[in-house]
Each structure stands twice: as C-alpha cells, then as structure tokens.
Amino acid sequence: MIASRKITNIYDADFSVYDLEGPIQEDIRLLNLGYDRETGKGWYVMRMAPGARTIAHEHRFVEEFLILEGELIESDGTVLKPGDFVTYPPGTHHHSRTETGCLLIGIDHDGV
C-alpha cells in the first residue's frame, strides 16, 4: 500500500455547493479534486442539474474539461456530449448550460 496515495471515486464522493464564479449556485455541485482557490488552478468535478447555467466568466488560465455524462450547451450554441474534451485559452469568455444535466471533470492551469 502506498501511504500517500489518495483515491476519490467521483460517483460516491460528497459534492459541495458550487461557487467558483462567486455566488453560490444551488443547482450546480462541486467536487474539489485539487483545485486551489487562491491560485485559481487545479482539478474539479461539476455536477449540473437539469436547467442549470453557469455565470458568464472570463478565464484567467487555460480551462479544459471532459464531459462524462449528459449534455452541456455552450454560450455559442455548441452542444457537448460525453467524450467531448474542450480547451478554452486564457482570456476567453463564456457560460454553459444544460437541459438534461451534466457531469464533467475540469482543470484550470497555466497551459505549460
């Protein structure tokens, strides 16, 4: 057994309220897998209830996410489905919504 290893099962873990864009959004849940709120970088999982919408935001860093379940509709109308991997470079601005619900894993990083 490796003592320093941490295993998180995203399907069994307890999610908290989502507030990465500021206000708490009750219809979005967050599982922090290593996201550092001070730096704004790291891994997280988002579970969005049907009808949920993120607050429009601009990216300070590269944001990448992988759709695991459901569908996500981007602000330009693009529909993302399970298996779609998205990269937003720093300075991009968008919001996302879902009609069906969505589970995604994301990371914000320097792009290095």
C-alpha positions as CSV (number, residue, x, y, z in Angstrom):
1,M,0.0,0.0,0.0
2,I,1.2,3.5,-0.9
3,A,0.6,5.7,2.2
4,S,0.5,9.0,0.4
5,R,-1.9,7.9,-2.3
6,K,-5.4,9.4,-2.3
7,I,-8.3,7.7,-4.2
8,T,-11.5,9.5,-4.8
9,N,-14.5,7.9,-6.6
10,I,-16.4,10.7,-8.2
11,Y,-19.6,8.7,-8.2
12,D,-19.5,8.0,-4.5
13,A,-18.0,11.3,-3.2
14,D,-19.9,14.1,-1.4
15,F,-20.2,17.2,-3.6
16,S,-20.4,20.7,-2.1
17,V,-22.2,23.8,-3.4
18,Y,-20.7,25.4,-6.5
19,D,-19.3,28.9,-6.1
20,L,-16.3,29.2,-8.5
21,E,-17.8,32.2,-10.2
22,G,-18.6,34.0,-6.9
23,P,-22.2,33.4,-5.8
24,I,-23.4,30.0,-4.7
25,Q,-25.3,28.2,-7.4
26,E,-27.5,25.6,-5.7
27,D,-28.2,23.7,-9.0
28,I,-24.5,23.0,-9.6
29,R,-22.4,20.8,-7.3
30,L,-18.6,20.8,-6.9
31,L,-16.2,18.1,-6.0
32,N,-12.7,19.6,-5.4
33,L,-10.0,17.2,-6.6
34,G,-7.1,19.6,-6.1
35,Y,-8.4,23.0,-7.1
36,D,-6.6,25.7,-5.2
37,R,-9.0,28.7,-4.6
38,E,-6.1,31.1,-4.0
39,T,-4.3,30.4,-7.3
40,G,-7.5,29.5,-9.3
41,K,-5.8,26.4,-10.6
42,G,-6.4,22.7,-10.3
43,W,-8.8,19.8,-10.8
44,Y,-12.5,19.7,-10.0
45,V,-15.7,17.8,-10.9
46,M,-19.0,19.6,-11.6
47,R,-22.5,18.1,-11.5
48,M,-25.1,20.3,-13.0
49,A,-28.8,19.6,-12.5
50,P,-31.1,19.8,-15.5
51,G,-31.7,23.5,-16.3
52,A,-28.5,24.7,-14.5
53,R,-26.5,27.6,-16.0
54,T,-23.0,28.8,-15.1
55,I,-22.5,32.5,-14.6
56,A,-20.7,34.1,-17.6
57,H,-17.0,34.3,-16.8
58,E,-13.6,35.1,-18.3
59,H,-10.7,32.6,-18.0
60,R,-7.5,33.8,-16.3
61,F,-5.8,30.5,-17.2
62,V,-6.4,27.6,-19.6
63,E,-9.7,25.8,-18.8
64,E,-10.1,22.3,-20.0
65,F,-13.0,19.9,-19.3
66,L,-14.2,16.5,-20.3
67,I,-17.9,15.7,-20.5
68,L,-18.6,12.4,-18.7
69,E,-22.5,12.3,-18.6
70,G,-25.3,14.3,-20.1
71,E,-25.0,17.4,-22.4
72,L,-23.6,20.8,-22.0
73,I,-24.7,23.7,-24.2
74,E,-22.1,26.4,-24.6
75,S,-22.9,30.1,-25.0
76,D,-22.4,29.9,-28.8
77,G,-24.9,27.1,-29.0
78,T,-22.4,24.2,-29.4
79,V,-23.8,21.1,-27.7
80,L,-21.1,19.0,-26.0
81,K,-21.8,15.3,-25.3
82,P,-20.0,12.5,-23.3
83,G,-16.4,12.1,-24.6
84,D,-16.1,15.7,-25.8
85,F,-12.9,17.4,-24.5
86,V,-12.8,21.2,-24.6
87,T,-10.0,23.7,-24.2
88,Y,-10.5,27.4,-23.6
89,P,-7.4,29.6,-23.7
90,P,-6.8,32.4,-21.2
91,G,-8.9,35.5,-21.9
92,T,-11.9,33.6,-23.4
93,H,-15.4,34.5,-22.1
94,H,-18.4,32.1,-22.0
95,H,-21.1,30.5,-19.9
96,S,-22.6,27.0,-20.1
97,R,-26.0,25.5,-19.5
98,T,-27.6,22.1,-19.6
99,E,-31.2,20.9,-20.2
100,T,-30.5,17.3,-19.4
101,G,-28.0,17.6,-16.6
102,C,-24.3,17.2,-16.9
103,L,-21.2,15.7,-15.2
104,L,-17.8,16.9,-16.2
105,I,-14.3,16.9,-14.9
106,G,-12.2,20.1,-15.4
107,I,-8.9,21.6,-14.8
108,D,-7.7,25.2,-14.8
109,H,-3.9,25.5,-15.4
110,D,-1.1,27.6,-17.0
111,G,-1.0,25.6,-20.2
112,V,2.5,24.5,-19.7
